Amino acid sequence: MTDDKMLARIAALLRQAENTENEHEAEAFMAAAQRLATTTSIDLAVARAHAATRTAAQEPVQRTVTIGNAGTRGLRTYVQLFVVIAMANDVKCDVASNSTFVYAYGFAEDIDATHALYASLVVQMVKASDAYIASGRHRPTPTITARLNFQLAFGARVGQRLADARDEAKRQVAADVERPKGTEIALRNKDIELKSFYREASKARGTWRATNASAGYSSAARRAGDRAGQRAKLGPSPELSGARAALND
């Protein structure tokens, strides 16, 4: 399957997820979207391994992903969401010190899948945190502390769900006796190639963290964000076009 076909099928799964009110169906569509991304990535890795020659389009790339404007509060939670989605899709990230942008390193199909998933989920994260703050359930915790904790927990839960779906897709591939031999070798070589590319291309210094000591902690907001992350659907919404516009290569 080509990258374009994968994205079209993921978009169809996202629409199905958005159009259902059944949480179990939404979960199934979400998992299916991630499994499709993983399976396509594996197929393309195998195809690259068997290709007699490699084109520039088949090499790892670096893209700059704009997260938000300098000074915007809560950008760290947006970055965290992008990073956990990237981790589930074999994409490495370097983060700007002010969290306004991310350097994404990976194969094109994996970065594209990460873009698609992030563009949907960031809208849901913001809407869910807005609803939580508007409900007043965070009081007496300061609003910014509650919002940050809510969104951090949302991202962590979504990241775990996507990682679980990725692992399930890999198990299915491993159990498929009709798949061509050499899949494990192709994936190992892909991982080696990506790590080598990252070492050569990355200029990162230090370690980025999603939280800092001054952010404060709210267990109630974390629990609420975790529940919202568990319920999150993948699908386009009226705000989605605006969210995609913030993702600049």
C-alpha positions as CSV (number, residue, x, y, z in Angstrom):
1,M,0.0,0.0,0.0
2,T,1.3,3.5,-0.9
3,D,1.5,6.3,1.7
4,D,-1.3,8.2,0.0
5,K,-3.6,5.1,0.1
6,M,-2.7,4.6,3.8
7,L,-3.6,8.2,4.6
8,A,-6.9,7.9,2.7
9,R,-7.9,4.8,4.6
10,I,-6.8,6.3,7.9
11,A,-9.0,9.3,7.1
12,A,-11.9,7.0,6.5
13,L,-11.4,5.3,9.9
14,L,-11.2,8.6,11.6
15,R,-14.5,9.7,10.1
16,Q,-16.1,6.4,11.3
17,A,-14.7,7.0,14.8
18,E,-16.1,10.6,14.8
19,N,-19.5,9.6,13.7
20,T,-20.2,7.0,16.4
21,E,-21.3,7.7,19.9
22,N,-20.4,4.2,21.1
23,E,-17.1,4.4,23.0
24,H,-16.2,0.8,22.2
25,E,-16.7,1.4,18.5
26,A,-14.6,4.6,18.6
27,E,-11.9,2.6,20.4
28,A,-12.0,0.0,17.7
29,F,-11.7,2.5,14.9
30,M,-8.8,4.3,16.7
31,A,-6.9,1.1,17.2
32,A,-7.6,0.1,13.6
33,A,-6.1,3.5,12.4
34,Q,-2.9,2.9,14.3
35,R,-2.7,-0.8,13.3
36,L,-3.1,0.3,9.6
37,A,-0.3,2.9,10.0
38,T,1.9,0.2,11.6
39,T,1.2,-2.5,9.0
40,T,1.8,-0.1,6.1
41,S,5.0,1.0,7.6
42,I,6.1,-2.6,7.9
43,D,5.1,-3.4,4.3
44,L,7.1,-0.3,3.0
45,A,10.1,-1.3,5.1
46,V,10.1,-4.8,3.6
47,A,9.7,-3.3,0.1
48,R,12.6,-1.0,0.6
49,A,14.7,-4.0,1.8
50,H,14.0,-5.8,-1.4
51,A,14.5,-2.8,-3.7
52,A,17.5,-3.0,-6.0
53,T,18.0,0.7,-5.8
54,R,16.8,3.4,-3.3
55,T,15.4,6.8,-4.2
56,A,15.6,9.9,-2.1
57,A,11.9,9.5,-1.3
58,Q,12.8,6.1,0.4
59,E,15.3,7.6,2.8
60,P,14.6,9.0,6.3
61,V,13.8,12.7,6.4
62,Q,13.7,15.5,8.9
63,R,10.7,17.8,9.1
64,T,10.0,20.9,11.2
65,V,6.6,20.7,12.9
66,T,5.3,24.0,14.3
67,I,3.4,23.4,17.5
68,G,2.5,27.0,18.5
69,N,3.5,30.6,19.0
70,A,6.1,31.6,21.5
71,G,4.6,32.6,24.9
72,T,1.5,30.4,24.5
73,R,0.8,28.7,27.7
74,G,0.6,24.9,27.7
75,L,2.7,24.3,24.6
76,R,4.6,21.6,26.5
77,T,1.4,19.5,26.7
78,Y,1.0,19.9,22.9
79,V,4.5,18.8,22.3
80,Q,4.1,15.8,24.7
81,L,1.0,14.7,22.7
82,F,2.9,14.9,19.4
83,V,5.9,13.1,20.9
84,V,3.9,10.1,22.3
85,I,2.1,9.7,18.9
86,A,5.5,9.9,17.2
87,M,6.9,7.2,19.5
88,A,4.1,4.9,18.5
89,N,5.0,5.4,14.8
90,D,8.8,5.1,14.8
91,V,9.5,8.8,14.6
92,K,12.2,10.5,16.7
93,C,11.8,14.0,17.9
94,D,13.9,17.0,19.1
95,V,12.0,19.8,20.8
96,A,12.8,23.5,20.8
97,S,13.6,24.9,24.2
98,N,10.5,27.0,24.2
99,S,8.3,24.1,22.8
100,T,7.2,26.1,19.8
101,F,8.3,23.5,17.3
102,V,9.6,19.9,16.9
103,Y,12.1,18.4,14.6
104,A,10.7,15.1,13.5
105,Y,13.0,12.4,12.1
106,G,11.7,9.3,10.3
107,F,10.4,7.8,7.1
108,A,7.8,9.8,5.3
109,E,4.9,7.4,5.9
110,D,5.6,7.4,9.6
111,I,5.7,11.2,9.9
112,D,2.6,11.5,7.8
113,A,0.7,9.1,10.1
114,T,1.9,11.0,13.1
115,H,0.6,14.3,11.6
116,A,-2.8,12.8,10.9
117,L,-3.2,11.4,14.4
118,Y,-1.9,14.5,16.1
119,A,-4.1,16.9,14.1
120,S,-7.2,15.0,15.3
121,L,-6.2,14.4,18.9
122,V,-4.9,17.9,19.7
123,V,-8.3,19.3,18.9
124,Q,-10.0,16.8,21.2
125,M,-7.5,17.4,24.0
126,V,-8.1,21.2,24.0
127,K,-11.9,20.8,23.8
128,A,-11.9,18.2,26.6
129,S,-9.7,20.4,28.9
130,D,-11.9,23.4,28.1
131,A,-15.0,21.5,29.2
132,Y,-13.3,20.3,32.4
133,I,-12.3,23.8,33.3
134,A,-15.7,25.2,32.5
135,S,-17.3,22.6,34.7
136,G,-15.5,24.0,37.8
137,R,-14.5,20.5,39.0
138,H,-10.9,21.6,39.2
139,R,-11.5,24.1,42.0
140,P,-9.7,25.2,44.2
141,T,-6.7,24.2,42.0
142,P,-5.6,27.1,39.9
143,T,-6.9,27.0,36.3
144,I,-3.5,26.8,34.6
145,T,-2.3,24.0,36.9
146,A,-5.5,22.0,36.3
147,R,-5.3,22.5,32.5
148,L,-1.7,21.4,32.3
149,N,-2.2,18.3,34.4
150,F,-5.4,17.4,32.5
151,Q,-3.6,17.7,29.1
152,L,-0.5,15.8,30.3
153,A,-2.6,12.9,31.5
154,F,-4.7,13.0,28.3
155,G,-1.5,12.7,26.2
156,A,-0.1,9.9,28.3
157,R,-3.2,7.8,28.0
158,V,-3.5,8.4,24.3
159,G,0.1,7.4,23.8
160,Q,-0.4,4.2,25.7
161,R,-3.5,3.3,23.6
162,L,-1.6,3.9,20.3
163,A,1.4,1.9,21.6
164,D,-0.9,-1.0,22.4
165,A,-2.5,-0.9,18.9
166,R,1.0,-0.8,17.4
167,D,2.1,-3.8,19.4
168,E,-1.0,-5.7,18.4
169,A,-0.3,-4.9,14.7
170,K,3.2,-6.2,15.0
171,R,2.0,-9.4,16.6
172,Q,-0.5,-10.0,13.8
173,V,2.3,-9.4,11.2
174,A,4.6,-11.9,13.0
175,A,1.8,-14.5,13.0
176,D,0.9,-14.1,9.4
177,V,2.5,-17.1,7.6
178,E,1.7,-15.6,4.2
179,R,3.9,-12.6,4.6
180,P,7.2,-12.7,2.8
181,K,10.2,-13.8,4.8
182,G,12.7,-11.2,6.0
183,T,10.2,-9.0,7.8
184,E,12.1,-9.0,11.1
185,I,15.4,-8.3,9.3
186,A,13.8,-5.4,7.3
187,L,12.4,-3.9,10.6
188,R,15.8,-4.3,12.3
189,N,17.5,-2.6,9.4
190,K,14.9,0.2,9.4
191,D,15.5,0.8,13.0
192,I,19.3,0.9,12.5
193,E,19.0,3.3,9.5
194,L,16.7,5.6,11.5
195,K,19.0,5.7,14.5
196,S,22.0,6.4,12.2
197,F,20.2,9.2,10.4
198,Y,19.1,10.7,13.7
199,R,22.6,10.7,15.1
200,E,23.9,12.4,12.0
201,A,21.1,15.0,11.6
202,S,20.2,15.8,15.2
203,K,21.9,18.9,16.9
204,A,19.9,18.5,20.1
205,R,21.6,19.3,23.4
206,G,20.1,18.4,26.8
207,T,16.9,16.6,27.6
208,W,13.4,18.0,27.1
209,R,10.7,17.4,29.8
210,A,7.0,17.9,29.5
211,T,6.7,19.2,33.1
212,N,8.7,21.5,35.3
213,A,8.8,22.1,39.0
214,S,6.8,25.3,38.8
215,A,3.9,23.8,37.0
216,G,2.2,22.3,40.1
217,Y,0.4,19.1,40.4
218,S,-3.3,18.1,40.5
219,S,-4.3,14.5,41.0
220,A,-8.0,15.3,40.2
221,A,-7.1,16.9,36.9
222,R,-4.8,14.0,36.1
223,R,-7.6,11.5,36.6
224,A,-10.0,13.6,34.5
225,G,-7.4,14.0,31.7
226,D,-6.7,10.2,31.8
227,R,-10.4,9.5,31.5
228,A,-10.7,11.9,28.6
229,G,-7.7,10.3,26.9
230,Q,-9.4,6.9,27.2
231,R,-12.5,8.2,25.6
232,A,-10.8,10.2,22.8
233,K,-11.9,9.5,19.3
234,L,-9.9,9.9,16.2
235,G,-11.7,11.9,13.6
236,P,-12.0,15.2,11.8
237,S,-14.1,18.0,13.3
238,P,-14.9,21.6,12.2
239,E,-11.8,22.8,14.0
240,L,-9.5,20.3,12.4
241,S,-8.5,22.4,9.4
242,G,-7.1,25.0,11.7
243,A,-5.2,22.4,13.7
244,R,-3.6,21.0,10.5
245,A,-2.6,24.5,9.5
246,A,-0.3,24.7,12.5
247,L,1.7,21.7,11.2
248,N,4.2,23.2,8.9
249,D,7.0,21.3,7.2
